[in-house]
Amino acid sequence: MIPVFDGHNDFLLRLMADPARREAIWLTGEGKGHLDLPRCKAGGFAGGFFAIYIPSPATAQPLDFDALMDAPPYALPLPDPIGQAAALPVAMAMAGQLMWLERTGTLRICRSVADIRAAMAAGQIAAVMHFEGAEPIGPDLDALHVWHAMGLRSLGPVWSRPTAFGHGVPFAYPADPDTGPGLTPAGKALIRECNRLKIMVDLSHLNARGFDEVAALSDAPLVATHSNAHAITPSSRNLTDRQLAMIRDSGGMVGLNFATAFLSPDGRQRPFAGWDPVLRHLDHLLWHLGEDHLGLGSDFDGATVPADLADAAGLPRLLDAMTAHGYGTELVEKIAHRNWLALLERTWGG
């Protein structure tokens, strides 16, 4: 079985929602959501970026986002910003869940590529601590150093809603990612300090101006951990060909997002059967990025995914579909895990 190293999952959010039952959720597995230890083992899920994400507070009259995203065109309003004081306890709780996973002996928090390779060789899930939105960090960046000491090695300045550091894209279809202002002065300082600490910067969810500003500031490869091709699905969350060229030329990386709303050419969120939309995005990304700059970024436990890729146990079916489509074994292995490890060596060093 070809192992898969994945660019993005939201399992910690699911685990935090019911921490009293975490042993059953992870170790035993209940067939719910997308990830648990039995299905990871069954599907060759060897590790990836485990997101710490701060959910927005519930509103008095919540919108049915699933229904809206299944009836394009749509342009969903973004939630209000969340300050560091509110975000920090949530982030600490999610980091605690990740550290509990490590204490079970089934997972290792990895701070280097050597750690990832050692975990994979030992049959442990190799987990990279990632921030999807930098709300737990203040503009003085002191907390960034604390989190780095705790194991943070990847960070996205925003999850769509604004932060102290920049502006993201709304969830909109059809729409362009050029949606407004980019990085704040604090955001530019954040990028420079992430470069200094060798923390990978994730461009997913960042708008076009912010993307360009990161590209101008950063001395590291440009990375979008879970994004697709705007030319195939014109969602604001997907990358234009211009952005793909910039990522390629920097020696960077894109992880294919499994979210149906960002895969389906019509922008609908409902699950689809078959592999055509997935393969269309893979082909386009390969053409514009080259075979050394493409991986997988599932968004497991954070998105609606295709019917034939319902959870981690379905990953071999995806790799088989790529093989049947004409991708050779070496290319499939690159997309499955080798490209991510090579990217992290270029970004982290060693």
C-alpha positions as CSV (number, residue, x, y, z in Angstrom):
1,M,0.0,0.0,0.0
2,I,1.3,3.4,-0.9
3,P,1.4,5.7,2.2
4,V,-0.4,9.1,2.0
5,F,0.9,12.2,3.8
6,D,-1.9,14.7,3.7
7,G,-1.8,18.5,3.6
8,H,-4.8,19.3,5.8
9,N,-7.4,17.8,8.2
10,D,-9.7,19.1,10.9
11,F,-9.8,16.0,13.1
12,L,-8.8,17.9,16.2
13,L,-12.0,20.1,15.9
14,R,-14.1,16.9,15.8
15,L,-12.2,15.4,18.7
16,M,-12.6,18.6,20.8
17,A,-16.3,18.5,20.3
18,D,-16.6,15.3,22.4
19,P,-13.3,14.9,24.4
20,A,-14.9,12.5,26.9
21,R,-15.3,9.9,24.1
22,R,-11.9,10.4,22.4
23,E,-10.7,6.9,22.9
24,A,-13.7,5.5,21.1
25,I,-13.5,8.2,18.4
26,W,-9.8,7.7,17.6
27,L,-8.6,4.3,18.9
28,T,-11.7,2.1,18.2
29,G,-13.3,4.1,15.5
30,E,-17.1,4.5,15.1
31,G,-17.3,4.9,11.3
32,K,-18.2,8.6,11.7
33,G,-16.4,11.5,10.2
34,H,-13.4,10.9,8.0
35,L,-10.5,10.0,10.3
36,D,-9.9,7.4,13.0
37,L,-7.0,5.1,13.7
38,P,-8.5,1.9,12.1
39,R,-9.5,3.7,8.9
40,C,-6.1,5.5,8.7
41,K,-4.4,2.2,8.9
42,A,-6.8,0.6,6.4
43,G,-6.2,3.5,3.9
44,G,-2.5,4.0,4.3
45,F,-3.0,7.5,5.9
46,A,0.5,7.9,7.2
47,G,0.2,11.5,8.6
48,G,-0.2,15.1,7.7
49,F,-1.0,18.6,8.9
50,F,-3.4,18.5,11.9
51,A,-5.2,21.9,12.0
52,I,-5.8,24.0,15.0
53,Y,-8.8,26.1,14.0
54,I,-11.0,28.5,16.0
55,P,-14.7,28.0,15.2
56,S,-16.8,31.1,15.0
57,P,-19.4,31.6,17.7
58,A,-23.0,30.4,16.9
59,T,-25.3,33.2,15.8
60,A,-28.9,33.7,16.9
61,Q,-30.2,33.0,13.3
62,P,-27.6,30.7,11.7
63,L,-27.5,30.4,8.0
64,D,-27.8,27.0,6.3
65,F,-24.4,27.2,4.7
66,D,-24.6,23.6,3.3
67,A,-27.9,24.4,1.5
68,L,-26.5,27.7,0.2
69,M,-23.3,26.1,-1.1
70,D,-25.4,23.5,-3.0
71,A,-27.3,26.2,-4.9
72,P,-24.9,28.4,-6.8
73,P,-24.3,31.2,-7.3
74,Y,-23.6,32.1,-3.7
75,A,-21.5,34.6,-1.8
76,L,-21.6,33.7,1.9
77,P,-21.0,36.4,4.6
78,L,-17.8,36.0,6.6
79,P,-18.0,35.8,10.4
80,D,-16.7,38.5,12.6
81,P,-13.0,38.5,13.6
82,I,-12.0,36.6,16.8
83,G,-9.5,38.2,19.1
84,Q,-6.5,36.5,20.7
85,A,-8.0,36.4,24.2
86,A,-11.0,34.4,22.9
87,A,-9.0,32.2,20.5
88,L,-6.1,31.2,22.8
89,P,-8.1,28.9,25.2
90,V,-9.6,27.1,22.3
91,A,-6.3,26.6,20.6
92,M,-4.7,25.3,23.8
93,A,-7.6,22.8,24.2
94,M,-7.0,21.6,20.6
95,A,-3.3,21.3,21.1
96,G,-4.0,19.3,24.2
97,Q,-6.1,16.9,22.2
98,L,-3.2,16.5,19.7
99,M,-0.8,15.8,22.6
100,W,-3.3,13.3,24.0
101,L,-3.1,11.5,20.6
102,E,0.7,11.4,21.0
103,R,0.4,9.9,24.5
104,T,-1.6,7.0,23.1
105,G,1.6,5.9,21.2
106,T,-0.3,5.8,17.9
107,L,0.8,9.3,16.7
108,R,3.9,11.4,16.9
109,I,4.0,15.2,16.7
110,C,6.7,15.9,14.2
111,R,9.0,18.9,14.2
112,S,11.3,17.8,11.3
113,V,11.3,15.6,8.2
114,A,13.4,13.1,10.2
115,D,10.6,12.9,12.7
116,I,8.1,12.3,10.0
117,R,10.2,9.5,8.4
118,A,10.8,7.9,11.8
119,A,7.1,8.0,12.7
120,M,6.2,6.4,9.3
121,A,8.8,3.7,9.8
122,A,7.4,2.9,13.2
123,G,3.8,2.7,12.0
124,Q,2.8,5.9,13.9
125,I,0.7,8.7,12.4
126,A,3.1,11.6,11.6
127,A,1.4,14.8,12.7
128,V,2.5,18.4,12.0
129,M,0.9,21.0,14.2
130,H,-0.7,23.6,12.0
131,F,-2.7,26.8,12.6
132,E,-5.6,27.4,10.2
133,G,-5.9,31.1,11.1
134,A,-3.4,32.9,13.4
135,E,-6.0,34.2,15.9
136,P,-4.1,32.5,18.9
137,I,-1.1,34.8,18.1
138,G,-1.0,38.5,19.1
139,P,0.5,41.3,16.9
140,D,3.6,41.3,19.2
141,L,4.3,37.8,18.0
142,D,5.4,36.6,21.4
143,A,2.9,33.7,21.3
144,L,4.3,32.6,18.0
145,H,7.6,31.7,19.8
146,V,5.7,29.9,22.5
147,W,3.7,27.8,19.9
148,H,6.9,27.1,18.0
149,A,8.4,25.7,21.1
150,M,5.3,23.5,21.5
151,G,5.7,22.1,18.0
152,L,4.0,24.5,15.6
153,R,5.6,24.1,12.2
154,S,2.9,25.4,9.8
155,L,0.6,28.4,9.8
156,G,-2.0,30.0,7.7
157,P,-2.5,33.7,8.6
158,V,-6.2,33.5,8.0
159,W,-9.1,31.1,7.8
160,S,-11.2,33.3,5.4
161,R,-12.5,35.7,8.1
162,P,-10.2,38.7,8.8
163,T,-7.5,38.4,11.5
164,A,-5.0,40.9,12.9
165,F,-2.7,39.7,10.2
166,G,-4.7,39.8,7.0
167,H,-7.9,39.1,4.9
168,G,-9.2,35.9,3.5
169,V,-11.5,35.0,0.6
170,P,-15.2,34.6,1.3
171,F,-16.9,31.4,0.2
172,A,-18.3,32.4,-3.1
173,Y,-19.0,30.9,-6.5
174,P,-18.4,32.0,-9.2
175,A,-15.9,34.4,-7.8
176,D,-12.3,35.5,-8.1
177,P,-9.8,35.3,-5.2
178,D,-9.0,39.0,-5.7
179,T,-11.4,40.2,-3.0
180,G,-9.9,43.1,-1.1
181,P,-7.0,44.2,1.2
182,G,-4.2,41.7,1.9
183,L,-1.8,41.6,4.8
184,T,-1.7,44.1,7.6
185,P,1.6,45.5,8.9
186,A,1.4,42.9,11.7
187,G,0.8,40.2,9.0
188,K,3.9,41.2,7.1
189,A,5.9,41.0,10.4
190,L,4.3,37.5,11.0
191,I,5.5,36.3,7.6
192,R,9.1,37.5,8.2
193,E,9.2,35.8,11.7
194,C,7.7,32.6,10.3
195,N,10.5,32.6,7.7
196,R,13.1,33.1,10.5
197,L,11.7,30.3,12.6
198,K,11.2,28.0,9.5
199,I,7.5,27.8,10.1
200,M,5.8,27.0,6.8
201,V,3.3,29.6,5.6
202,D,0.0,28.3,4.1
203,L,-1.7,30.4,1.5
204,S,-5.0,28.5,1.5
205,H,-7.9,30.9,2.4
206,L,-5.7,34.0,1.8
207,N,-7.0,36.4,-0.8
208,A,-5.0,37.4,-4.0
209,R,-3.5,40.5,-2.6
210,G,-2.3,38.7,0.5
211,F,-1.0,35.9,-1.6
212,D,1.1,38.4,-3.6
213,E,2.4,40.1,-0.5
214,V,3.5,36.8,1.0
215,A,5.2,36.0,-2.3
216,A,7.1,39.3,-2.2
217,L,8.1,39.0,1.4
218,S,8.9,35.3,1.9
219,D,12.1,33.6,1.2
220,A,10.5,30.1,1.6
221,P,8.6,28.0,-1.0
222,L,5.0,29.2,-1.5
223,V,2.5,26.5,-0.3
224,A,-1.3,26.1,-0.4
225,T,-2.0,23.0,1.7
226,H,-5.6,22.5,0.5
227,S,-6.6,24.3,-2.6
228,N,-7.7,23.5,-6.2
229,A,-7.7,25.0,-9.7
230,H,-9.8,28.1,-10.3
231,A,-9.8,27.3,-14.1
232,I,-11.8,24.1,-13.4
233,T,-14.0,25.3,-10.5
234,P,-14.2,29.1,-10.3
235,S,-14.5,29.3,-6.6
236,S,-12.9,32.2,-4.7
237,R,-11.1,29.5,-2.6
238,N,-9.3,28.1,-5.7
239,L,-6.0,29.2,-7.2
240,T,-5.6,31.0,-10.5
241,D,-3.1,29.8,-13.1
242,R,-1.1,32.9,-12.3
243,Q,-0.9,31.8,-8.7
244,L,0.0,28.3,-9.6
245,A,2.9,29.5,-11.7
246,M,4.2,31.6,-8.8
247,I,4.0,28.5,-6.5
248,R,5.8,26.4,-9.0
249,D,8.5,29.0,-9.6
250,S,9.2,29.3,-5.9
251,G,9.7,25.5,-5.5
252,G,6.4,25.3,-3.6
253,M,3.5,23.0,-3.4
254,V,-0.3,22.6,-3.7
255,G,-2.4,20.0,-1.9
256,L,-5.5,18.9,-3.8
257,N,-8.6,19.7,-1.6
258,F,-11.2,16.9,-1.5
259,A,-14.0,19.4,-0.8
260,T,-16.8,18.8,-3.4
261,A,-17.6,22.5,-3.6
262,F,-14.0,23.2,-4.7
263,L,-13.9,20.2,-7.1
264,S,-17.2,20.2,-8.9
265,P,-17.1,22.5,-12.0
266,D,-20.6,23.7,-11.1
267,G,-19.5,24.6,-7.5
268,R,-22.1,22.4,-5.8
269,Q,-21.3,21.0,-2.4
270,R,-23.3,17.8,-2.7
271,P,-21.2,14.6,-2.9
272,F,-20.6,13.2,-6.4
273,A,-19.8,9.7,-7.6
274,G,-16.8,8.9,-9.8
275,W,-13.5,10.5,-10.3
276,D,-13.8,12.9,-13.2
277,P,-13.8,16.2,-11.3
278,V,-10.9,15.0,-9.1
279,L,-8.8,13.9,-12.2
280,R,-9.6,17.1,-14.1
281,H,-8.2,19.1,-11.2
282,L,-5.1,16.8,-10.9
283,D,-4.4,17.1,-14.6
284,H,-4.7,20.9,-14.5
285,L,-2.5,21.2,-11.5
286,L,0.1,18.9,-12.9
287,W,0.2,20.9,-16.1
288,H,0.8,24.2,-14.3
289,L,2.8,23.0,-11.4
290,G,4.9,20.1,-12.7
291,E,5.0,16.7,-11.0
292,D,7.3,17.7,-8.1
293,H,4.9,20.3,-6.7
294,L,1.5,18.5,-6.3
295,G,0.2,16.6,-3.3
296,L,-3.0,15.8,-1.5
297,G,-4.7,18.1,1.0
298,S,-7.9,16.3,1.9
299,D,-9.7,18.7,4.3
300,F,-11.0,15.5,6.0
301,D,-13.4,16.2,8.9
302,G,-13.7,19.8,7.6
303,A,-15.6,19.4,4.3
304,T,-18.1,17.4,2.3
305,V,-16.1,14.9,0.2
306,P,-16.8,12.8,-2.9
307,A,-18.9,9.6,-2.4
308,D,-16.0,7.3,-3.6
309,L,-13.6,9.0,-1.2
310,A,-15.8,9.0,1.9
311,D,-13.1,8.7,4.5
312,A,-9.4,7.8,5.0
313,A,-10.0,4.2,4.1
314,G,-10.9,5.3,0.6
315,L,-7.5,6.7,-0.2
316,P,-6.3,3.6,-2.1
317,R,-9.3,4.0,-4.4
318,L,-8.1,7.5,-5.3
319,L,-4.5,6.2,-6.0
320,D,-5.9,3.4,-8.1
321,A,-8.0,5.9,-10.1
322,M,-4.8,8.0,-10.7
323,T,-3.0,4.8,-11.9
324,A,-5.9,3.9,-14.2
325,H,-5.9,7.5,-15.5
326,G,-2.3,6.9,-16.7
327,Y,-0.2,8.2,-13.8
328,G,2.8,6.0,-13.3
329,T,3.8,4.5,-10.0
330,E,6.5,7.1,-9.4
331,L,4.2,10.0,-10.0
332,V,1.5,8.5,-7.8
333,E,4.0,8.1,-5.0
334,K,5.2,11.6,-5.4
335,I,1.6,13.0,-5.1
336,A,0.8,10.6,-2.2
337,H,3.7,11.6,0.1
338,R,7.2,12.1,-1.5
339,N,6.5,15.7,-2.7
340,W,5.3,16.8,0.7
341,L,8.4,15.5,2.4
342,A,10.7,17.1,-0.2
343,L,8.8,20.4,0.2
344,L,9.2,20.3,4.0
345,E,12.9,19.6,3.6
346,R,13.2,22.7,1.4
347,T,11.1,24.8,3.9
348,W,12.4,23.5,7.3
349,G,15.8,22.4,6.2
350,G,17.3,19.0,7.1
